């Protein structure tokens, strides 16, 4: 298809790609290619022995009116609004999230040390402004912002488990929206037992009343009428000069504008003509891998907590959540469910059985499971990449790489396309913005996104119980 119609080719059928396609409808022709057998990316859901599992915890936090309106339009009356019940397990007790504002209940000497150090840090006249602190390391940011007590008890050990490296090598430019910064009176009140609720970006969240988080990408996909969608289509090469994408199936797809949600490190390997310096720099971008173990337990109300953070090194996991605590429809009657997250820079398939055994042992140690509990559903997922690592290398490489791609008609968006720590709402919003920009300024090249009816068409069926890889 060539000539007047100027097409957009979209690589990746997660929320960012689907949102782009949805908002291009009626504006420009588009084709969407997805490697997996169905759409959704990390927001797919799986049914295992009557349990519905997501890929780790996917809870919807909405701050933007446009995204909220879209969600309500696509899925009216299909969301439960839930008040967050999240905790930190430390020193054998549960304290409310966020840790820094709810110290009461910890050993008295721990509370004393945390509170004293926070007051000293807060009163330090030499402490830089928050925006300047965010330019340095996370280790320095945590100590300067909260004092060495809170940093040592939670901020540093928890984030070492999450980012899997020395936090002096992790920059703090991701923390502005993700880490609550309570006022002095809130920290003091929390140490005295005055509950601090509503802090952070997620005091409430939305979750579907049934079907798992995949109802969201399904709704976007089902609203597509003009976009051609092809699954089981893996991209193996991108040529900006000829504006063609090659797939493992031996097909070539033409485009005028290319929107990609592929991981930026992978994209750099696929793009022909990318300067060697940029290609080598992109290879240095790092991310953690996450082993996500979903468990169905033959006992009701294993916990009423939505998710729990585990900063202590004696536990292999950094976070455990309970889908059944925020959606009873996700489990059979009389049952409960957990999702457990372990982060590593790397692990082999041979490591997985040992990690799973350790997870189950640690769940008993912390009291979430009993040794007598019967696990009636189990799903093991490897998320790779999971959390992109913010470091000085990322800070210098990503803007330059995104700018080069944009100059060549390649728009890289989404959590991994922009190599950032983003939310589901961010992905949807980026799709909105990208579609608006592409609709407003059509490319001058006269070739449009090619298509081939012999390529497999995707059907968004949430019934599959096979794990991701």
N, C-alpha and C positions, 0 to 999 in steps of 0.2 A: 504494500500500500504506500504510494508516494504521491507527491503533489501538494495540493492545497491543504489537506488535512495534516496537521502537524501533531505527531503522536508522542506520548510519554510512556517510557518503559519503566516499570517499577520492579525492583528486585527485592523480594522478601515480603511475606504475607503476615507479618506481625501487626501490631496496632499502628505503628507509624506508616507502614506501607498501605494497610487497609484504609487508614484515615486519608492518606493522599488520594487513593483511588476514589473513595467516597466523595471527596470534595472536588474532584475533577469531573464528576459525572455531569454531562450536559455542557461542559466547558471545552474539554479537549479529549480526543480519543486516547485510551490508555490500555496497556496490557500489563498484567501482573504475573510474575514468575515466582514460584515457591519451590524450594528444594524438597520439603517434606511432603507427606501424603495428604495433608490437610492444612488449612490456614490456622493462624493464631500465634505462632511462635512460642514465646514463653508464657502466653496466656491460654494455652490449651489445657483442657481438663481430661481426666482419665477415669474410667469406671473399672474397679477391681473388686470382684466378689461383693457387689452391692454398695461399695464405698465410692465416693467421688473425691478424687485427689486433684489438686492443682500442682504446678511446678513451684515448690516452696509456697510462701505466703503471697497471695496477690489480692490486696485489699485496696479499694478505690478511694483515694483522697482527692477531693475536688476543690480547687481554689479559683478557677477561672469560670466566669458566668457562661461563656460560649461553650465550653466543654460540658458544663453541667446541663445546659439546655439540650445539647446533642444527645447526651446519655438519656435524659428524660424522654426525648422524642423517640429514640430508637427502642427503648425498653421501658415504657411507662408501667408503673406499678409492679416492677419486677425486682426492686431493690429493697433490702432491709437497711435501715440506718442504725448503726451500732455504736454505742459509747465504748471507747477503748478500755480494755482491762489488760494492761501489760505490766510486767514486773521484772525485777532483777533478782536472781537467786545468788546470794553472797553470804558467806559466814553462816550457812545453814538456815538463813531466814529469807523471806520474800519482802522486798521493798518495792513500792510503787515506782513506775517509770514517770518522769526521768529520775535517775539515781541522784543527780546533783541537787534536786529539790525535794527529796523524800528520804532523808538519811535516818529518820527515826526508826528504831527497831534493830539497827545494827549494834554490835558491841559498843559500849559507851566510849571506850578509848578510841575506837574508829571514828565515831561521830565527833568526838573532841578534836582529833587530828584533822579531819576533813573540814570541819567548820572553822577552826583556827586558820588553816592554810588558805581557805577561801577568803576570809576577811582580810588577811594580809595581802593576798593577790589583788583583791578588789580595791584596797586602799593604797596600793603601790603607785606613787606618782610617776614612776618611770615606765609603767606598763604602756605599751603602744596602743593606739586605737584598734578596735576590732578588725577594721578593714586592712590595716597594716599587718596585724598578726596573721591574718589569713594568707598572706603572701609567704609566710615561712613554713616550717615543718609542723606536722600535726602534733608531735611530741611537745614542741615549744608552745604551740597554741593551747593545748590542753592544760599545761601547767600554769601558763600565764592567765588563762581565762578562768580556771576553776581552782587553782592552787594545787600543790603537790599531793595533798591527801586524796582528793576526789580523783585526780589523774591516776594516782597509783592504785586506788581501789577499783576503779571502773574504766575510766576513759582509755588508759593505755593497755591494760590486759585484754579488755574486750576487743578493742580495735586491732591489737596484734593478732588475735585469733581470726578476725575478719579479713584483714589485709595481708596477713602471712609474711610480715617483714618488719624490720626495725622502723618505728614510726618517725625517726629522724629523717628517713628517706621518703616519707609520704608527705606531700604538701597538704595544706589545710584549706585549699580553695574550693572544696566540695562541701564544707560544713555549714555554710550560711543558712541553708534551709533545712538541713537534716538534723542538726544538733541543737536542742533547746538551750537557751542561755537565760536562766532565771535571774531575777533581781536579788539583791542582798537580802531584803526582807522575806522573800520567798524561800531562800536557802535556809535562813535562820528559822523561819516558821516550820519548814519541813523537818528540820532537825529536832524541833520541839514536839512534833506530832501533828502539826496543822497540815492537813492534806492539801497538796497543790495539784489540782486537776485542770485539764484543758491546756497544758503546756505542750509545745511542739506543733508540728505540722499535721499531726494525725490524731487529735483528741476524739474524733468520731470518724467512722469510715462507712463506706457502702459495700455491701456484698450481695450477690444474687440470692433470692429466696429459694432457688433451686437450680441445679444444672452445673454448678461450678462457674468459675470466672470465664470459661469459654463462651458463655452466652453473649459476652460483649463482642469479641471478634466475629462470632457467628452473625450477630445482628448487623454489623457493618458489612459483612460479606453478602448477606441476603438482600441488602439494600442496593447492591451493585446490579445495574441493568445493562449499561453500555460497556463496562470494563470486561475484557477477556481475561479469565483467570486460568492459569495452568500450574498444576502441582507436579511433584516428582520431576522437576526441571532444574537441574543443577548448572549454575553458571561456571564456566571454566576459562573464559577470556573476555576482555572488554577492550575494544579498540576505539578510542575517542576520535581518531582521524577519519575513519570510515563510518563512525557511529553505528557500530555493530556489536552485538553481544553473542558469543558462542556458548552453546550448552553441551553438556555431556551426551545429550541425545543426538548430536550431530547437526542441530539446527542453528541458523543465524537469525537474529532478531534486530531489525533496524530501529533506530530511535532518533528523535530530534532533541529530546531532553531525557536524561536518565536520572531516576530517583533510586537510590540504593540504601537499604538498611543493613547490608552485610557488615560484619565487623570490619572496622577500618584497617586493622592489620591484615586481614584476608584480602580486602579490596585492593590494597596496595600491591599485592602479589599478582592480581589479575589484570591490572590496567596496563595496557601497552603504551610505551612512550613516557611513563612516569620517570623523572630523573632518578638515576641510581642513588644519589644521596638521599632523596626522599624515601625511596623504596627501602634502603637500609635502615633509615631512621624509623620508619613504620614498623619494621621487624622488631624493633626494640620496645614497642608498646607492650605493656604487660597487664595481665588480669589474673585474678584468682580463678580456680575451679571450685565448684561446690558439689559435694555429694549430698543429695537430698534423699532421705529415706522416709517414705510414707508408710504408716502403720495403722491398721485397723484392729481395735482391741475389743474383745468380747466382754465388755463391762461398761455400764453407762457412767457418764460424767467422771472420766479419769481426771479431768481438771475443768474448772470453769474459767480459767485464764485464757485469753486469746493468744498471747505469745509471751515467752519468757527469755530473758537474756542471761547467759552464763559466762561471766568474765573469768572465772577461776580456771586455772590450768588443769585442775584435776578432772575436768569434764572435757571430752573430746569435741563436743559440739559448742557452737557459739550461740545458737538460738533454737528453741523448740516452740512450735505453734500447734494449735488445736482447732482444725476446721469444724469439728463437731460443737465447739463452744460458741461459734458464731453462726452456724448454720446446721440445725438439727436434721435438715433434709439431706445432708451429705453422708449420713451413715444409716445403716439399718437400725431398727428399733432395738434398744438395749445395748447399743455399742457406742464406742468413742473412736476418735482418730487423732493422730499426731503427725506432724511433719517435722523432721529433724535436719538441721543444716550443719555440715562440717566443711570448712574451707581449707584448701591447700593450693600452693602454687602449682603443684603437679602431683599426680598419683597414677599408678598403673591399675589395670583391672585386677591384678593379683593382690593389690592392697585392699580392694573393696570388701571381701568377706571378713577380714580382720576388723576393718572399721565398723562394719555393721554389727559384729559381735560386741565391740567396745561400746557402740551407741546403746545397745540394749542393756548392757551391764550398767552403764552410767545412768540410764533412765531409772533403773531400780535404785541405784545409790542416791539419787536426788529425790526419790519418792514419787515420781510421776507414775512409774509402773510398779506392780508387785511381782514378786518372783512366780506367783501362781497365775498371773494373767495369761490368757490365751490370745495370741496374735493370729487373727483369722484373715488378714489381708496385708500384703507387703509389696511395696513397689520401690525399686531403687533407680534413681535418676542421676545422671552426671550432667551438670550444667557447665558448659565450657564454650566461650568465656562466661564468667558470672559477674564479678565485680571488677570493673576496670581500675587499675592502680593509678592514683594521682601522684605524680612525681615530677621533678624538674624536666625530665625528658619529655613526658607527655605535654607539659606546659609549652615547651618550645616547638614540638613537632606538629601537634594536632592543628593549630591555626594555619600553619603554612601548608599542610597537606590538604585541608579542606578548601583553602583558597585556590590551590592549583586545580583541584578537581572541579570547582565551580567555574573556573575560567574555561574548562573544557566541556561544559554542559553536564557535569555530573554532580548531582545534589545528594550528599551523604547525610542522612538524618537518622534519628532514633538513638536509643541508648548506646548501641555499639557502633552505629554509623557515625555518631559524633564522639564516641569513646568517652562517655560521661556517666555520671551517677544520676540517672533520670527515673522518673516515675511513669506509670501508665498514662496519667494525664499529660505529662510532658510529651510522650510519644504521639498521642492523639493531636495535641496542639501543634506540634511540629508538622504533622501531616496537613493540618488546616492551613498553616502559613505557607508551606511549600506549594500546595495546590493553588493558593491565591496568587502567589508570585508567578507561577508558571502560566496561569490563566491570563494574568495581566500583561505579561511580556512574552509573546510567542517567539520561538527561536527562528532565526533567519534561514537556517539550513532547510532545504525542501524535502527531507526524507522523514517519513513518519514511522511509528513503531510497527514493525512487521509482525505477522502472525501466521500460524500454520494450523489448520484444523486437525491435523493428525496428532498434534501434541495432546497428552492426556489432560482432560479437564478435571478441575478439583471439585470435590464434593465435601462440604464442611460437616463431617459426621463426628460428633463427640463421643461415640461409643467405644472407640478403640481403647484397649487397656495396655497397649505396648508402651514401655518406657521410652523417654527421649534418650538421646546419646550426645 
